[in-house]
Amino acid sequence: MSTKSIFAPQKSANILPVNGVQLSVISCNLKSDSKPDLMLVNMSEGTAVAGLFTQSATTAAPVDWCKKILNQSDARALIVHAGNANACTGKNGTELVKETTKFVATLLDCHKNQVYMAGTGIIGQIIPAYQIINKIDELFNNLTDDAFELASNCIMTTDTYSKGISKIAKFGEQNVIISGIAKGSGMIAPDMATMLCFIFTDAKINSEIIQKLLNRANVKTFANINVDSDTSTNDTILLFATGKIDLEQPITSENDLQLEDFEKKLTEVMLYLALQIVKDGEGISKFITVNCSGAKDENDARAIALSIAESPLVKTAMAGNSPNWGRIIMAIGKAKRDINKKKLKVQFGPYVMAINGGPVPTVDMDAVKKYLTCKEIYIFVDVGIGQRSSTVWTCDLTHAYIDINADYKS
């Protein structure tokens, strides 16, 4: 594991238990250090489920399974392995998912379509089915409602710290818990979510509605992060609602006013986890916020901001404290969206580098260079064509990123 990120929280988050959720972790020796790498989550009957998955064309076997069963029924279990992605493993990978979900379903006396599965780690290596199945009985016998921190550690691969958070949402006088864990550090350029993210709530909301809430929150959170411009084969985000808190008034629509605080807190959970992934980006020395304003619409604003955020030239410039704003101009252009070149504005923190499509000759370059040595950097651009804006989050690209990935053996 790499040196802990400079942005790692000083202490682990207090992740609250969720009524109707039990967890357990164990080692099945997928990780080289023999630390826990297999997680089982048992959920109460009637648990609603929503999901988002990688847009990669080379999806892993667990992703294919989850996409297949989503919307077919409620959820009863989730099993996750870390250290091996079970991606590009052919028939063996498909059989592993089939045998594992069948074994868990038999143990819980439920249908296999109620058992979700996820994986993360090295691509292209086969996992013998017995390596996972032989550990499931022990996992089942050690289920507890207070193992979220253990679970968040279990799913890590190149992460340097675990990621988890809880929020309490109000429905009138009632409180419901939203607890989430995530992992991710490299191979982060999601079209939908992050490497892995699992969120649990005890609110009683059906699958159709929580899917719509998940979609809306995702657009503001995970869809706007980028570490290295690579989309994983295994990206999975799953949201489970156990329904253990029976709300005074049933939720019948995603626009129900009762959901206002719940959706706000769900978005906060997802944004926190998304930003922690960027702050744990492989080799990170700087956390960078990119805001694009003046765009025709939000899609254009987001595309331009992401173009800047994912540019290796921009990211290496930030790593080297270089105020070369020409790289920002390049990244704006390669997005191929509507802009007004005569009104372009580029700004590093408080320092305007370009305005009305040209340089600012009076800018204090020594002050700019000093600003770029900060751990957190803000890049603002205005493309001068409309009123829409978007913010995305990224990190710099350092030699440590090369070191980590040059040594990530398959």
Beta strands, then each sheet from edge to edge (+ up, - down):
strand 1: 21-26
strand 2: 38-53
strand 3: 75-84
strand 4: 115-122
strand 5: 163-171
strand 6: 174-183
strand 7: 196-203
strand 8: 225-226
strand 9: 236-245
strand 10: 287-295
strand 11: 345-348
strand 12: 351-355
strand 13: 358-359
strand 14: 376-382
strand 15: 388-395
sheet 1: 1+ 2- 3+ 4+
sheet 2: 1+ 2- 9+ 7+ 6- 5+
sheet 3: 8+ 15+ 10- 14- 11+ 12- 13+
end
